[in-house]
Amino acid sequence: MKGRSFILLVFFVFVCFSCRNSSNNNSQFVFPEADSIPVGEEEKLSTEAIEEIARNISSPVEIANLLQSLAVPFSPDYLASSIDANKQTTSFDKAFTLGILGADLGYLNMYEKTGSSIDILSSIRKLAEGIRVGQFFDFETIKRLSLNKSNLDSLLFLSIDSYTQIDKYLRENDRGQLSALMIIGVWIEGQYLATQVMTEYPDPVLRDRIGEQKIILNDLIMLANPYCNRDPEFGILCRDLQDIKEKYREIRITYTLGEPVSREVDGALVVEQTETSVVEMTDEQLAAIIDITKTIRNKLIANN
Amino acid sequence: MKKHFIALLLLLSTGFILHGQTTDPLVSKCAMNAGPDSKYLKDFRIQLAKAPSAGELRYKTQMSLWKNTKYKFSMCTAEDSKGELILTIKNDANQVVLSSYDPKTGKAYKSVDLVCNRSGIYQLSYDFKDGQQGSGVGVVSMVK
Protein backbone atom coordinates (compact mmCIF):
# COMPACT_ATOMS: atom_id res chain seq x y z
CA MET A 1 0.00 0.00 0.00
CA LYS A 2 2.82 2.31 1.01
CA GLY A 3 4.63 1.43 -2.20
CA ARG A 4 1.58 2.26 -4.34
CA SER A 5 1.12 5.61 -2.56
CA PHE A 6 4.77 6.38 -3.15
CA ILE A 7 4.47 5.59 -6.90
CA LEU A 8 1.36 7.79 -7.10
CA LEU A 9 3.20 10.59 -5.32
CA VAL A 10 6.20 10.32 -7.67
CA PHE A 11 3.84 10.31 -10.67
CA PHE A 12 2.02 13.39 -9.34
CA VAL A 13 5.27 15.28 -8.75
CA PHE A 14 6.52 14.31 -12.20
CA VAL A 15 3.33 15.51 -13.88
CA CYS A 16 3.39 18.78 -11.95
CA PHE A 17 6.99 19.70 -12.55
CA SER A 18 8.03 18.03 -15.79
CA CYS A 19 6.99 20.82 -18.16
CA ARG A 20 7.80 24.48 -18.00
CA ASN A 21 4.41 25.19 -19.41
CA SER A 22 1.67 23.07 -20.74
CA SER A 23 1.39 24.34 -24.26
CA ASN A 24 1.71 21.79 -27.02
CA ASN A 25 -0.08 20.65 -30.10
CA ASN A 26 -3.81 20.13 -29.85
CA SER A 27 -3.88 21.40 -26.33
CA GLN A 28 -4.75 24.59 -24.67
CA PHE A 29 -2.25 27.04 -23.27
CA VAL A 30 -2.82 27.43 -19.54
CA PHE A 31 -0.90 29.39 -16.94
CA PRO A 32 1.76 27.10 -15.46
CA GLU A 33 1.02 27.55 -11.77
CA ALA A 34 3.20 24.71 -10.51
CA ASP A 35 6.54 26.26 -11.29
CA SER A 36 5.69 29.87 -10.57
CA ILE A 37 7.83 31.43 -7.88
CA PRO A 38 5.65 32.23 -4.88
CA VAL A 39 5.26 35.92 -4.18
CA GLY A 40 7.77 37.14 -1.65
CA GLU A 41 10.07 34.18 -1.90
CA GLU A 42 13.63 35.34 -1.66
CA GLU A 43 14.82 32.95 -4.33
CA LYS A 44 16.33 34.76 -7.28
CA LEU A 45 16.02 33.68 -10.86
CA SER A 46 19.32 32.92 -12.53
CA THR A 47 20.77 35.59 -14.82
CA GLU A 48 20.21 33.26 -17.78
CA ALA A 49 16.56 32.69 -16.85
CA ILE A 50 15.94 36.43 -16.57
CA GLU A 51 17.70 37.01 -19.88
CA GLU A 52 15.44 34.44 -21.54
CA ILE A 53 12.31 35.93 -20.02
CA ALA A 54 13.40 39.38 -21.18
CA ARG A 55 13.76 38.04 -24.72
CA ASN A 56 10.29 36.57 -24.60
CA ILE A 57 8.60 39.85 -23.93
CA SER A 58 7.05 41.13 -27.11
CA SER A 59 9.07 44.06 -28.43
CA PRO A 60 7.21 47.37 -28.79
CA VAL A 61 8.83 47.55 -32.21
CA GLU A 62 6.92 44.39 -33.16
CA ILE A 63 3.65 45.92 -31.95
CA ALA A 64 4.38 49.13 -33.89
CA ASN A 65 5.28 47.07 -36.97
CA LEU A 66 1.97 45.23 -36.69
CA LEU A 67 0.07 48.53 -36.42
CA GLN A 68 1.84 49.82 -39.51
CA SER A 69 1.03 46.68 -41.45
CA LEU A 70 -2.63 47.21 -40.51
CA ALA A 71 -2.38 50.78 -41.86
CA VAL A 72 -3.16 52.26 -38.45
CA PRO A 73 -2.15 55.94 -38.55
CA PHE A 74 0.32 57.35 -36.02
CA SER A 75 -1.15 59.16 -33.05
CA PRO A 76 0.79 61.07 -30.37
CA ASP A 77 -2.18 60.53 -28.05
CA TYR A 78 -0.93 57.04 -27.22
CA LEU A 79 2.38 58.34 -25.86
CA ALA A 80 3.10 58.90 -22.19
CA SER A 81 3.73 62.59 -22.83
CA SER A 82 2.80 63.62 -19.30
CA ILE A 83 5.92 61.99 -17.85
CA ASP A 84 8.47 64.44 -16.48
CA ALA A 85 11.87 62.80 -16.08
CA ASN A 86 12.89 65.43 -13.51
CA LYS A 87 10.13 64.30 -11.18
CA GLN A 88 11.27 60.68 -11.02
CA THR A 89 12.97 60.50 -7.68
CA THR A 90 13.28 56.81 -6.79
CA SER A 91 15.16 54.14 -8.69
CA PHE A 92 11.82 52.32 -9.02
CA ASP A 93 10.26 55.29 -10.83
CA LYS A 94 13.30 55.87 -13.00
CA ALA A 95 13.64 52.27 -14.16
CA PHE A 96 9.92 51.78 -14.78
CA THR A 97 9.65 55.07 -16.68
CA LEU A 98 12.71 54.12 -18.70
CA GLY A 99 10.73 51.09 -19.87
CA ILE A 100 7.62 53.13 -20.70
CA LEU A 101 9.60 55.67 -22.69
CA GLY A 102 11.59 52.91 -24.42
CA ALA A 103 8.35 51.54 -25.81
CA ASP A 104 7.26 55.02 -26.90
CA LEU A 105 10.62 55.55 -28.61
CA GLY A 106 10.16 52.27 -30.51
CA TYR A 107 6.71 53.43 -31.64
CA LEU A 108 8.02 56.82 -32.78
CA ASN A 109 10.99 55.28 -34.58
CA MET A 110 8.88 52.73 -36.43
CA TYR A 111 6.57 55.47 -37.66
CA GLU A 112 9.62 57.57 -38.55
CA LYS A 113 8.44 60.38 -36.26
CA THR A 114 12.01 60.73 -35.23
CA GLY A 115 12.02 64.53 -35.06
CA SER A 116 9.40 64.29 -32.30
CA SER A 117 11.48 61.85 -30.32
CA ILE A 118 14.10 64.36 -29.10
CA ASP A 119 12.16 65.19 -25.91
CA ILE A 120 11.75 61.51 -25.15
CA LEU A 121 15.44 60.92 -25.84
CA SER A 122 16.39 63.67 -23.39
CA SER A 123 14.14 62.11 -20.74
CA ILE A 124 15.61 58.68 -21.40
CA ARG A 125 19.12 60.08 -20.96
CA LYS A 126 18.20 61.71 -17.65
CA LEU A 127 16.57 58.55 -16.35
CA ALA A 128 19.44 56.32 -17.50
CA GLU A 129 21.96 58.62 -15.83
CA GLY A 130 19.75 58.62 -12.74
CA ILE A 131 20.24 54.88 -12.31
CA ARG A 132 23.90 55.10 -13.42
CA VAL A 133 23.54 53.39 -16.79
CA GLY A 134 23.82 56.48 -18.96
CA GLN A 135 27.06 55.20 -20.50
CA PHE A 136 25.09 52.61 -22.47
CA PHE A 137 22.80 55.12 -24.11
CA ASP A 138 24.59 56.79 -27.01
CA PHE A 139 22.43 59.88 -26.83
CA GLU A 140 24.38 62.05 -29.24
CA THR A 141 24.45 59.47 -32.04
CA ILE A 142 20.79 58.52 -31.56
CA LYS A 143 19.83 62.20 -31.51
CA ARG A 144 21.82 62.88 -34.68
CA LEU A 145 20.22 59.92 -36.47
CA SER A 146 16.77 61.04 -35.28
CA LEU A 147 17.22 64.59 -36.53
CA ASN A 148 18.71 63.52 -39.86
CA LYS A 149 16.00 60.94 -40.53
CA SER A 150 18.64 59.43 -42.77
CA ASN A 151 19.17 55.97 -41.43
CA LEU A 152 16.20 54.40 -39.71
CA ASP A 153 17.87 50.98 -39.55
CA SER A 154 20.84 52.34 -37.61
CA LEU A 155 18.52 54.31 -35.36
CA LEU A 156 16.41 51.28 -34.56
CA PHE A 157 19.46 49.13 -33.99
CA LEU A 158 21.20 51.65 -31.71
CA SER A 159 18.06 52.36 -29.68
CA ILE A 160 17.27 48.69 -29.09
CA ASP A 161 20.91 47.81 -28.52
CA SER A 162 21.24 50.56 -25.89
CA TYR A 163 18.29 49.14 -23.96
CA THR A 164 19.66 45.60 -24.28
CA GLN A 165 23.01 46.73 -22.87
CA ILE A 166 21.38 48.63 -19.99
CA ASP A 167 19.28 45.58 -19.15
CA LYS A 168 22.28 43.25 -19.28
CA TYR A 169 24.43 45.54 -17.15
CA LEU A 170 21.74 45.87 -14.48
CA ARG A 171 21.27 42.10 -14.27
CA GLU A 172 24.98 41.40 -14.11
CA ASN A 173 25.48 43.94 -11.34
CA ASP A 174 22.87 42.62 -8.91
CA ARG A 175 20.33 45.26 -9.83
CA GLY A 176 17.91 42.79 -11.35
CA GLN A 177 14.94 44.58 -9.78
CA LEU A 178 15.63 47.60 -12.00
CA SER A 179 15.98 45.38 -15.06
CA ALA A 180 12.63 43.75 -14.20
CA LEU A 181 10.98 47.16 -13.81
CA MET A 182 12.30 48.33 -17.16
CA ILE A 183 11.06 45.20 -18.93
CA ILE A 184 7.64 45.41 -17.25
CA GLY A 185 7.43 49.10 -18.22
CA VAL A 186 8.17 48.25 -21.85
CA TRP A 187 5.51 45.53 -21.84
CA ILE A 188 2.81 47.63 -20.15
CA GLU A 189 3.30 50.50 -22.61
CA GLY A 190 3.32 48.12 -25.60
CA GLN A 191 0.15 46.50 -24.29
CA TYR A 192 -1.42 49.94 -23.74
CA LEU A 193 -0.58 50.93 -27.30
CA ALA A 194 -2.08 47.73 -28.74
CA THR A 195 -5.26 47.90 -26.64
CA GLN A 196 -5.86 51.61 -27.28
CA VAL A 197 -5.46 51.13 -31.02
CA MET A 198 -7.88 48.19 -30.77
CA THR A 199 -10.60 50.48 -29.41
CA GLU A 200 -10.22 52.86 -32.35
CA TYR A 201 -9.26 50.49 -35.16
CA PRO A 202 -10.61 47.02 -34.30
CA ASP A 203 -8.85 44.29 -36.24
CA PRO A 204 -8.81 40.50 -35.82
CA VAL A 205 -5.01 40.28 -36.13
CA LEU A 206 -4.48 42.89 -33.44
CA ARG A 207 -7.15 41.25 -31.32
CA ASP A 208 -5.25 37.95 -31.52
CA ARG A 209 -1.96 39.64 -30.62
CA ILE A 210 -3.55 41.08 -27.48
CA GLY A 211 -4.98 37.66 -26.53
CA GLU A 212 -1.66 35.93 -27.24
CA GLN A 213 0.05 37.99 -24.55
CA LYS A 214 -1.22 35.28 -22.21
CA ILE A 215 1.72 33.20 -23.44
CA ILE A 216 4.30 35.49 -21.85
CA LEU A 217 2.33 37.00 -18.98
CA ASN A 218 3.42 34.36 -16.51
CA ASP A 219 7.06 34.95 -17.41
CA LEU A 220 6.58 38.63 -16.69
CA ILE A 221 5.10 37.80 -13.30
CA MET A 222 7.98 35.43 -12.55
CA LEU A 223 10.37 38.24 -13.32
CA ALA A 224 8.70 40.52 -10.76
CA ASN A 225 7.96 37.95 -8.05
CA PRO A 226 11.34 37.86 -6.29
CA TYR A 227 10.98 41.59 -5.58
CA CYS A 228 7.30 41.80 -4.60
CA ASN A 229 8.11 42.23 -0.90
CA ARG A 230 11.03 44.53 -1.50
CA ASP A 231 9.05 47.75 -1.09
CA PRO A 232 5.40 48.90 -1.22
CA GLU A 233 5.71 50.18 -4.81
CA PHE A 234 6.88 46.79 -6.04
CA GLY A 235 4.11 45.09 -4.07
CA ILE A 236 1.48 47.20 -5.83
CA LEU A 237 3.01 46.49 -9.23
CA CYS A 238 2.95 42.75 -8.51
CA ARG A 239 -0.73 42.93 -7.57
CA ASP A 240 -1.44 44.89 -10.76
CA LEU A 241 0.20 42.16 -12.83
CA GLN A 242 -1.86 39.53 -11.02
CA ASP A 243 -5.00 41.53 -11.82
CA ILE A 244 -4.06 41.53 -15.51
CA LYS A 245 -3.38 37.80 -15.32
CA GLU A 246 -6.86 37.19 -13.90
CA LYS A 247 -8.41 38.90 -16.93
CA TYR A 248 -6.49 36.50 -19.17
CA ARG A 249 -7.28 33.34 -17.22
CA GLU A 250 -10.31 32.20 -19.27
CA ILE A 251 -8.88 33.11 -22.68
CA ARG A 252 -8.12 29.98 -24.68
CA ILE A 253 -5.14 29.56 -26.96
CA THR A 254 -5.20 26.33 -28.93
CA TYR A 255 -2.96 24.93 -31.64
CA THR A 256 -3.53 23.14 -34.92
CA LEU A 257 -0.99 20.70 -36.31
CA GLY A 258 1.00 21.12 -39.48
CA GLU A 259 4.47 20.53 -40.92
CA PRO A 260 6.56 23.55 -41.93
CA VAL A 261 6.99 24.04 -45.67
CA SER A 262 10.46 25.06 -46.93
CA ARG A 263 11.39 26.50 -50.30
CA GLU A 264 14.37 28.26 -51.78
CA VAL A 265 13.79 31.76 -53.13
CA ASP A 266 16.70 33.38 -54.98
CA GLY A 267 19.15 31.19 -53.10
CA ALA A 268 17.64 32.01 -49.71
CA LEU A 269 15.65 29.61 -47.54
CA VAL A 270 12.06 30.55 -46.71
CA VAL A 271 10.09 28.45 -44.23
CA GLU A 272 6.35 28.80 -43.74
CA GLN A 273 4.60 27.30 -40.75
CA THR A 274 1.35 25.52 -41.45
CA GLU A 275 0.68 24.87 -37.76
CA THR A 276 -1.27 27.72 -36.24
CA SER A 277 -2.26 29.17 -32.90
CA VAL A 278 -5.89 30.14 -32.38
CA VAL A 279 -7.10 32.62 -29.76
CA GLU A 280 -10.60 32.29 -28.34
CA MET A 281 -11.52 35.50 -26.57
CA THR A 282 -14.97 37.01 -26.09
CA ASP A 283 -15.71 40.70 -26.58
CA GLU A 284 -16.25 40.99 -22.83
CA GLN A 285 -12.85 39.45 -22.09
CA LEU A 286 -11.18 41.80 -24.55
CA ALA A 287 -12.99 44.80 -23.08
CA ALA A 288 -11.84 43.78 -19.59
CA ILE A 289 -8.22 43.56 -20.77
CA ILE A 290 -8.41 46.94 -22.51
CA ASP A 291 -9.93 48.45 -19.40
CA ILE A 292 -7.47 47.05 -16.87
CA THR A 293 -4.48 47.86 -19.06
CA LYS A 294 -5.56 51.48 -19.35
CA THR A 295 -6.30 51.78 -15.62
CA ILE A 296 -3.00 50.28 -14.50
CA ARG A 297 -0.83 52.06 -17.06
CA ASN A 298 -2.40 55.44 -16.36
CA LYS A 299 -2.16 54.92 -12.60
CA LEU A 300 1.52 53.98 -12.88
CA ILE A 301 2.48 56.95 -15.03
CA ALA A 302 0.37 59.33 -12.93
CA ASN A 303 2.28 58.21 -9.85
CA ASN A 304 5.43 59.12 -11.66
CA MET B 1 56.11 58.99 -7.46
CA LYS B 2 56.48 58.27 -11.18
CA LYS B 3 55.14 54.74 -10.57
CA HIS B 4 52.09 56.14 -8.82
CA PHE B 5 51.47 58.56 -11.67
CA ILE B 6 51.63 55.75 -14.26
CA ALA B 7 49.32 53.62 -12.12
CA LEU B 8 46.86 56.51 -11.89
CA LEU B 9 46.98 57.00 -15.65
CA LEU B 10 46.35 53.31 -16.21
CA LEU B 11 43.45 53.36 -13.77
CA LEU B 12 41.93 56.40 -15.41
CA SER B 13 42.29 55.00 -18.93
CA THR B 14 40.68 51.70 -17.83
CA GLY B 15 37.82 53.71 -16.37
CA PHE B 16 37.31 55.54 -19.63
CA ILE B 17 37.40 52.32 -21.62
CA LEU B 18 34.82 50.74 -19.34
CA HIS B 19 32.69 53.86 -19.39
CA GLY B 20 32.47 54.19 -23.16
CA GLN B 21 30.65 51.01 -24.10
CA THR B 22 30.59 50.32 -27.81
CA THR B 23 28.63 47.92 -29.94
CA ASP B 24 30.44 44.93 -31.41
CA PRO B 25 31.12 45.83 -35.09
CA LEU B 26 30.18 42.31 -36.22
CA VAL B 27 26.76 42.74 -34.58
CA SER B 28 26.06 46.12 -36.15
CA LYS B 29 27.33 44.93 -39.55
CA CYS B 30 25.17 41.82 -39.37
CA ALA B 31 22.12 43.83 -38.26
CA MET B 32 22.59 46.41 -41.02
CA ASN B 33 23.05 43.76 -43.71
CA ALA B 34 19.77 41.96 -43.00
CA GLY B 35 18.17 43.71 -45.96
CA PRO B 36 16.27 46.88 -46.83
CA ASP B 37 12.90 45.53 -45.72
CA SER B 38 14.18 44.19 -42.41
CA LYS B 39 13.87 45.80 -39.02
CA TYR B 40 16.32 44.72 -36.32
CA LEU B 41 14.83 43.02 -33.25
CA LYS B 42 17.47 41.13 -31.28
CA ASP B 43 20.88 39.57 -31.53
CA PHE B 44 22.65 36.64 -29.95
CA ARG B 45 26.43 36.74 -29.58
CA ILE B 46 27.93 33.28 -29.77
CA GLN B 47 31.44 32.15 -28.94
CA LEU B 48 32.18 28.43 -28.72
CA ALA B 49 35.24 26.24 -28.40
CA LYS B 50 35.55 23.10 -30.53
CA ALA B 51 33.08 20.44 -29.40
CA PRO B 52 34.54 17.07 -28.32
CA SER B 53 32.20 15.49 -30.86
CA ALA B 54 29.66 16.92 -33.30
CA GLY B 55 26.15 16.49 -31.94
CA GLU B 56 23.35 18.67 -30.73
CA LEU B 57 23.75 22.41 -31.28
CA ARG B 58 25.26 23.87 -28.11
CA TYR B 59 24.22 27.52 -27.72
CA LYS B 60 20.57 27.45 -26.69
CA THR B 61 18.29 30.38 -26.10
CA GLN B 62 14.61 31.24 -26.23
CA MET B 63 12.57 33.85 -27.98
CA SER B 64 8.89 34.59 -28.45
CA LEU B 65 7.73 34.59 -32.06
CA TRP B 66 4.34 35.94 -33.04
CA LYS B 67 1.77 34.83 -35.57
CA ASN B 68 1.33 36.94 -38.71
CA THR B 69 4.95 38.03 -38.63
CA LYS B 70 7.75 37.23 -41.05
CA TYR B 71 11.12 36.93 -39.31
CA LYS B 72 14.58 36.85 -40.79
CA PHE B 73 17.31 34.97 -38.95
CA SER B 74 20.76 36.07 -40.14
CA MET B 75 23.93 34.23 -39.18
CA CYS B 76 27.23 36.09 -39.35
CA THR B 77 30.50 34.32 -38.61
CA ALA B 78 33.65 36.08 -37.44
CA GLU B 79 36.64 35.72 -39.77
CA ASP B 80 38.80 33.75 -37.36
CA SER B 81 36.17 31.02 -36.90
CA LYS B 82 36.83 27.45 -38.03
CA GLY B 83 33.22 26.71 -38.89
CA GLU B 84 30.15 28.54 -40.16
CA LEU B 85 27.40 29.62 -37.74
CA ILE B 86 24.22 27.53 -38.08
CA LEU B 87 20.79 27.64 -36.46
CA THR B 88 17.92 25.29 -35.65
CA ILE B 89 14.57 26.47 -34.26
CA LYS B 90 12.18 24.23 -32.34
CA ASN B 91 8.66 25.00 -31.14
CA ASP B 92 7.48 24.47 -27.57
CA ALA B 93 6.50 20.90 -28.48
CA ASN B 94 10.19 20.30 -29.34
CA GLN B 95 9.49 19.92 -33.07
CA VAL B 96 11.99 21.35 -35.55
CA VAL B 97 10.53 24.35 -37.34
CA LEU B 98 13.57 25.25 -39.38
CA SER B 99 17.25 24.54 -39.77
CA SER B 100 19.74 26.71 -41.63
CA TYR B 101 21.96 23.71 -42.27
CA ASP B 102 21.25 20.61 -44.32
CA PRO B 103 23.68 17.88 -43.19
CA LYS B 104 22.84 15.76 -46.28
CA THR B 105 24.04 18.37 -48.76
CA GLY B 106 26.35 20.24 -46.39
CA LYS B 107 24.67 23.50 -47.39
CA ALA B 108 24.43 26.23 -44.75
CA TYR B 109 22.23 29.25 -45.42
CA LYS B 110 23.44 32.62 -44.13
CA SER B 111 19.87 33.65 -43.49
CA VAL B 112 16.48 32.00 -43.23
CA ASP B 113 13.05 33.65 -43.39
CA LEU B 114 10.25 32.25 -41.25
CA VAL B 115 6.60 33.02 -41.89
CA CYS B 116 5.31 32.52 -38.36
CA ASN B 117 1.75 31.30 -37.95
CA ARG B 118 1.92 30.01 -34.39
CA SER B 119 2.61 32.40 -31.54
CA GLY B 120 4.73 30.95 -28.79
CA ILE B 121 8.09 30.63 -27.15
CA TYR B 122 10.62 28.96 -29.42
CA GLN B 123 13.99 27.44 -28.72
CA LEU B 124 16.82 28.75 -30.89
CA SER B 125 19.97 26.58 -31.00
CA TYR B 126 23.16 27.88 -32.56
CA ASP B 127 26.50 26.21 -33.20
CA PHE B 128 29.31 26.20 -35.69
CA LYS B 129 29.21 23.62 -38.47
CA ASP B 130 30.52 20.22 -37.32
CA GLY B 131 30.97 21.52 -33.76
CA GLN B 132 33.91 23.68 -34.78
CA GLN B 133 35.38 26.53 -32.78
CA GLY B 134 34.12 29.97 -33.69
CA SER B 135 32.48 33.23 -32.82
CA GLY B 136 29.60 34.92 -34.52
CA VAL B 137 26.29 36.64 -34.17
CA GLY B 138 22.73 35.61 -34.89
CA VAL B 139 20.48 38.56 -35.70
CA VAL B 140 16.68 38.38 -35.68
CA SER B 141 14.79 40.94 -37.74
CA MET B 142 11.22 41.45 -38.89
CA VAL B 143 10.55 41.53 -42.61
CA LYS B 144 7.94 43.91 -43.95
Interface residues (C-beta under 8 A of the other chain):
Chain A: N21 S23 N24 N25 E52 R55 N56 I57 S58 S59 V61 E62 N65 L66 S69 M110 Q135 F136 D153 S154 L156 F157 L158 I160 D161 T164 Q165 V205 D208 R209 E212 I215 I216 I253 Y255 P260 S262 V265 A268 L269 V270 V271 E272 Q273 T274 E275 T276 S277
Chain B: H19 G20 Q21 T23 V27 S28 A31 M32 S38 K39 Y40 L41 K42 D43 T61 Q62 M63 S64 W66 K67 N68 T69 N91 D92 A93 Q95 V97 L98 S100 Y109 S111 V112 D113 L114 V115 C116 N117 R118 S119 G120 I121 M142 K144
